[in-house]
């Protein structure tokens, strides 16, 4: 079958193919090649004809061989992708991805390096990732794809309390090594992002999920900075010292960000935000190399945190 796909590819790429070129590409004898061509005509209904004037074979009409065929480079790319997906914590596609990996490992044969070699050469380091119960991931994923509501028991770390929610799942988001569920919360009557690791129990209901337009999801949950965003945004103006400006200027903090260098090498970054919790955490990681210029309330809040931090160290 590998020869069949190679013959098909040659015939599709050229108006006609001399028999010598087919023999060289497939690395078989003339007799074996003719048997392959007869097999393709008789069993696979390939419209292959001999062109006497061109002294070569050609396809007389459109044709696609059955099944799937991947070149060695495509197999390598898919194996790497399968390895990357497998490292993003348990997914509701785990069984399907594993099945695909098994087929690809058989298909790669002697075409290149082993999957074990690829896995050894690729490292994915997850920092501050929070483990998720595999069963919860499966339940959430199934509800989202089947468009059913979910009954959740959800733990809020901010309030240190558990609540029962019924939600209409919209989409899963992988953000900073953790998984989140964007959903319509029927208890709060609005869109919310739920951290999957904070789900204590999950069950799919028989009720159809409420559909939220994608533009509304992007507006309400993707308009501001980070995972704690919202529809009403402000613009933060930050200035970074030359020592870190070369890194920050290459980073993407938000899809709508604006940036410019100042004559002295400092870098000014403008980004929209709604909730400031995550933005402040990212500002503070730069220490004295980052300064909030605007708005005043954000500058005051960062200054207050820094004063409190300094007071802790002085005490």
N, C-alpha and C positions, 0 to 999 in steps of 0.2 A: 504493500500500500504506500510505503514511502516513495517507491519508484513511480507509482501511479501519480502521486501528487507532484513529483518533480517533472514528469512528462507533461502533466496538465499545465504547470506553471510556464514551462518553455513554450508550449503551443500558444498560450495566451499572450506571451510577451513578444511573439514574432509572427509575421504573416505566414511563414512556413519555416520548418526546421529540417535540415538535412538529416538523413539517418545516421551519418557519422557523428553529428553533434549530439544526438540523443544517446548513442552508444557511449560516447566519452563522458557525458554528464551522469548517466546512470551506472556506468562502470560494469556493464554486462555484455554478454555476447550478442551477436546479431539475432540468433535464434531466440534467446530469452527476451530481447526487446520486442520481437514480433509477437511472441506469446503475450507479453504485457499489453501491446496495442490491441490484439484480438480480445483480450479480457476486458479492456476498457470499452471496446465497441459492443461486445456481446452481452456483458454482464452489467456494465455501468452506463450503457446507452450514450457513450461519448461519440459525437459526430466527427470522428477522425477520418480524413480522406488522404489518399496519396495523390499529390500534384505532380503529374508526369513532366510538365514543362519546367517547373521549379526544381524537380527531383528532390522533393521533401514532403513532409507531412504537414497538414494544417487542420484547423478546426473549421467545420462548415456550419457555423451557427454558434450561439451562446451555449456555455456548458459550465457546470460546477460539480466537482466530484463530491460524493456523499461524505458526511462526517467532518471532523475537524483535523487540520494539520497545522502544526507550528514548526517554524524553522528553528534551528538550534539557538539562535540569538533570542527569538521570541520565547522559547522555553526557559532560557536563563532569566529573562526579564520577569516572566510569570512566577518562577520559583522565588526570585527575590521579593516580589510583591507578596506572595503567599507567606514568606518568612516574616515580612514586616507586619502584615495584618495579624499574624499569630501572636506577635509580641504586644499588641495593643490591648492586653487583658482579654478575658473571655468575651466572645461575641456571639450573637444569636445566629451567625453564619458559620460557627465553628465546625460543624459536621461537614457542611458543603465545602468549606475551604480546605479541610483535611482531605476530603475525597478528591478535590482538584489537585492537591499536592501529590497524592499517590499516583494519579494518572500522569502528571508531569514528570515525576521521578522515573516512571517506566519509559516515558517517551524520550527522555534525554539520552538514555542509553550511553553510547560511546561518543556522543556529540560534544561533550564538554565536561566541565568539572562537576563533581557530585554535589547534591543538595547539602550534605554535611559540611563540605568545604565552604559553600556559600554562607551557611549559618555561622561558621567559625570566623569568617572574614567580615561579617556585618554585626556591629554592636548597636543596640538601642538602649540608651541609659535613661530611665525614667526617674525624675526627681520629684519627690513629694507627691507621688501618685498614691491614691487611696484605693485599696482593694474593693472589688464589687462581688457580691454573691452571684455566681454564675447563673443560678436559677432566676434571679431578678432580671438580669440582662436578657435572658431568653424570653421571659414573660413580657417585658417592656417592648422588646423588638417585635414579638408576635402581635401584640396589641396595635402597635404602630402600623405594621404592614397590613393587618387585617381590618384596620380602621375601626377599632372597638375602644370603648372607654376602659380606664383602669381604676380599680379601687386600691388606694395606697394608704399605708401607715407611714408617715414621713416625719423624720426627726429634724427639727430646726436647731442648728448649733447656735445661731444668734440668740434665740429665745430659750434654748435648753428645754424644749418641749416637743412632744409627739402629737400629731394631729392626723385625723382621718380625712382623706381627700378623695374625690372622684375627679379624674382629669381626662381630657381628650388629647392623647399624644399627637404631636405634630412632626417633630424631627429629633434625631439624636445628634449631639454635638460633642466632638472630641476636642478638648481645649486644655492646654497645659498639662498633659498627661492624665487627665481625668475626663470622665464621661458625664454629660448633662442631658436632660430631657427637656426640650421646649414643649410646653403643653398649655392648653386652656384649663385653668383651675375652676371647677364649677362651684367650689366653696367660696373662693375670693372673687369670682366673676371677672377674671382677667387672665392675661398671659403671664406665665411664670416659668423660670428655669429651675429644674429640680436636679440636685446632685444625685447620681445613681447610687453612690455609696451610702447616702443617708436614707435610702428606702429600707424600711424595716420589714415590710411585707407588700406583695403586689399580686393582684388577681385580675384577670381579664373578665369583663362583664359582657352581657349579651347586647348592651345598648350601643348604637352607632356613635362614633366619635364626632364631635363638632368640628367642622372643617374651617380652618382659618386661612385666608389668602396669604400667599407667600410674601407679598409686599407689606402686609400688616405685621407679619413675623419679623421681617427685616427692620421695619420702622420701630416697633415696640421693643424688640430684644436685641437688635443689631445696630441701632443708631448711635449709641454711646460707646464709651471705652470699656472693653473687657466683657466678662460674662454678666456683671451686674449693671446692665444698661437699661435704657428706657427711651420713650419717644421724645421727652422734653430734654434737650441737651444744652450744655454750655460749652464754651471753648476754653480749654486750658492752654496757656502760653508758657512754655518751659524754655529755660536757657541752660545749655550744658557747656562745661569748661572744654577748652581745646583738647585736653588730654583724653577725653572720652567722646568728643564730637565725631571723630572719625568712625567710631563704632555705631553711635546712635544714628548718624545720618544714613547708615545703610540698613537700619532696622525698620520694620513695618509695625507700627503700634496700632494703626487704624487705617481703614481703607480710604478715609477722607482726610488724612493728615496733610499738613503743609509744613515745609521746612526750608530754612535758608541759613547760610553761613554769614557771620558778621566779619568785618575787616580784621578783627583781632583773632579770628579762628574759632570763636565760640559759635555754637549752633543753636538756633531758635526753632523749636518744634511747637506747632499748633495742632491740637487734637480735640475732637468733641467728646464729651463725657456726660453721663447722667448721674449715676451713683459714683461717689469719689473714692470708695473704699479701696478698690483694686488699683486705681491710678496712684493713690498716695503710697501704696506699698511699692510700686515700681519707681516712684520718684525717690523714695527713701533709700533704695538699694544703691543709688549713686552717691549718697552722702553729700559732702560739700561740693561735689562736681555738678550738682543740679540745683537750679533755683526756679521757683514758681514766680512768674512775673504777673500773671493775671489768671483768674479773677481774684479779688481781694480776699474773699472768704476761703478760697482754697489755699492761698498763701498763708493766711492766718492759721488755718488748721494744721498745715505742715509745720509752721513755726512753733505752734503749741506742742505738737508731738515731739519735736526736737528738744524743746526746753524740758519737757517732762523726762525724756530719755537722759538728758544731761544731768538732771537733778537726781535720777536713780544712780548714776555712776558716781556723782559727787557724794551721795550719802553712803 
